[in-house]
Amino acid sequence: KVLVANRGEISIRIFRACNELGVKSVGIYSKEDKYSLFRTKADESYLIGEDKGPIDAYLDMDGIIELAKEKNVDAIHPGYGFLAENPEFVRKCEENGIVFIGPSADIMDRMGDKINSKKVAHKVGVATIPGVEEVIRSVEQAKEVANLIGYPIMIKASNGGGGRGMRVVYDEKNLALEYETACRESKKAFGEELIFIEKYIEDPKHIEVQILGDAFGNVIHLYERDCTIQRRNQKVLEEAPSIILNDELRNKMGTAAVNAAKAVNYESAGTIEFLLDKHGDFYFMEMNTRIQVEHPVTEMVTSVDIVKEQLNIANGMELSLTQDNIKIDGHSIECRINAENPKLGFAPSPGKIKFLNLPGGNGVRVDTAVYNGYTIPPNYDSMIAKLIVHGKSRDEAIKKMLRALDEFVIEGINTNIEFQISILKNQAFRLGTYDTSFISKEFKL
């Protein structure tokens, strides 16, 4: 019996996997999510954090643990966000005899923390971005480090993701302001001001490798995803495989990811993220110790159900696959559909959906928790759907995505659908001659 400590489309994704495996599922929901679709997809569903705010309800570790014990839950799946990378929550699960569907707290401490994970990567011979492997405690220390490694630099929150607590600094005059801003963001998002600094790699591609590991020491990779299309360090569109990699580089990155995971006896699904520079050199950036938003593109090109593998691993089973079983078939693209207004600086656009038409057809997948008449609350992330397509080639996948986006109709709120169409029609995107600054350069945003 599995409780999903999350909401929205990722909860539905996990409930479906549970259902197909014959596993009973338990959902939780905040009072703001009373009329949500996702809670109806679980076998059982319960209100959580009635006296708490909309975010705090899903961060109520003790309340979730108490409910899990009351309902005789065997395991908790955290999805992504909220408690997914919180080692304290993992320890609470372990202390209460509940299986956490993900790595252990100790492994999360080592690999979920950006500073510690860089040390692991360095030990197994995976190149890391030049910087210092220690917490920066002051503006003065930040200046010393920046002068040591040279500008531009990247200021980062050590325990986090989603672009929060990240700042690029090109010269010393802006360092103090950006450092203090990163500290505030880190404190607000992750509860701590653990900041480090590394060299900023200019004009990079953002490539990540999906891995799976079990309790028997088996670790495999499911090849890469290209997550280069970003806005302010937030991913907008992802695809698999990357058109920039040849087989030699693809295998090198896959092997590096597996070696890093094996070094800590990693269990469950995880992602090793790399930056690839214009010279073809790649650098370990961080590890995400959870399922990721963009996991469907990997599922589409490998035919591996990553969530089912997670559930089976947590249930003490061996991986059902070996590396030799994993082949790339065709090309997949995912567009994140957000309730936002690109014409107003991507301002969030909550509100009631007055009409909804979801696209379909061969090779089209929609992961969403919205429906006709649903009112999108203003309290959560603006992503309301993921549109994923699969084609025999990248060109076919692009054409299929354009067709699917054209079919995707959401009335009553603003969305980024037209913006996604603009990306797909852009010449630099078509040719693959873009880097992580693509959106700011091509769209002046």
Summary of the structure (lengths in Angstrom):
residues: 445
radius of gyration: 21.0
end to end distance: 45.6
largest distance: 58.9
contacts: 1537
relative contact order: 0.11
helix: 37%
strand: 26%
